[in-house]
């Protein structure tokens, strides 16, 4: 789904788009390049659909974020 949303914080996006992948325009980052805010341009439950959607926008700075919960039996290793 395409959005024309106002500037939102990551926390606001997480509440509104729980279970979705989002494409974020006009990303605001801190000095450690952590995504803090932006405009949700598109969201979908399909990650690949979000990745393809970025090709429809002019060159620029964009961010992606997943608000899909991790499966309980999944482990993350660094």
C-alpha positions as CSV (number, residue, x, y, z in Angstrom):
1,X,0.0,0.0,0.0
2,X,1.2,3.5,-0.8
3,X,1.2,6.1,1.9
4,X,1.5,9.9,1.8
5,X,2.1,10.2,5.5
6,X,3.4,13.0,7.6
7,X,6.8,12.8,9.2
8,X,6.7,10.0,11.9
9,X,9.2,8.7,14.5
10,X,10.2,5.1,14.3
11,X,8.2,4.5,17.5
12,X,5.1,5.9,15.8
13,X,5.7,3.8,12.7
14,X,6.2,0.7,14.9
15,X,2.8,1.1,16.5
16,X,0.9,1.9,13.2
17,X,2.7,-0.6,10.9
18,X,3.1,-3.6,13.2
19,X,3.5,-6.7,11.0
20,X,4.6,-4.8,8.0
21,X,7.8,-3.9,6.1
22,X,8.0,-0.2,5.3
23,X,9.8,2.0,2.8
24,X,10.8,5.3,4.4
25,X,11.5,8.5,2.6
26,X,13.3,11.6,4.0
27,X,15.0,9.5,6.6
28,X,16.3,11.2,9.7
29,X,19.3,9.5,11.3
30,X,21.5,10.3,14.3
31,X,25.3,10.5,14.3
32,X,25.5,6.7,14.5
33,X,23.3,6.4,11.3
34,X,20.4,4.9,13.4
35,X,17.0,5.6,11.7
36,X,15.0,8.0,13.9
37,X,12.1,9.3,11.7
38,X,10.9,9.7,8.2
39,X,7.9,9.5,5.9
40,X,6.3,6.1,5.2
41,X,6.1,5.9,1.4
42,X,4.9,2.3,1.1
43,X,4.2,-0.7,3.3
44,X,3.5,-4.3,2.8
45,X,3.7,-7.7,4.5
46,X,5.9,-8.8,1.6
47,X,9.5,-7.7,2.0
48,X,10.4,-8.2,-1.7
49,X,7.4,-6.0,-2.7
50,X,8.8,-3.1,-0.6
51,X,12.3,-3.6,-2.1
52,X,10.9,-3.5,-5.7
53,X,8.9,-0.3,-4.9
54,X,11.9,1.8,-4.3
55,X,12.6,1.6,-8.1
56,X,9.5,3.7,-8.7
57,X,10.9,6.7,-6.7
58,X,13.6,9.1,-8.0
59,X,17.2,8.6,-6.8
60,X,17.6,9.8,-3.2
61,X,17.9,8.6,0.4
62,X,15.5,5.9,1.6
63,X,15.3,3.5,4.5
64,X,13.7,0.2,5.1
65,X,12.3,-1.1,8.4
66,X,10.7,-4.3,9.4
67,X,8.0,-4.3,12.1
68,X,7.4,-8.0,11.7
69,X,7.9,-9.8,14.9
70,X,10.7,-12.4,15.1
71,X,9.5,-16.0,15.4
72,X,9.8,-17.2,19.1
73,X,12.1,-20.1,18.1
74,X,14.5,-18.0,16.0
75,X,17.9,-17.1,17.3
76,X,20.0,-14.1,16.2
77,X,23.8,-14.5,16.4
78,X,26.5,-11.9,15.8
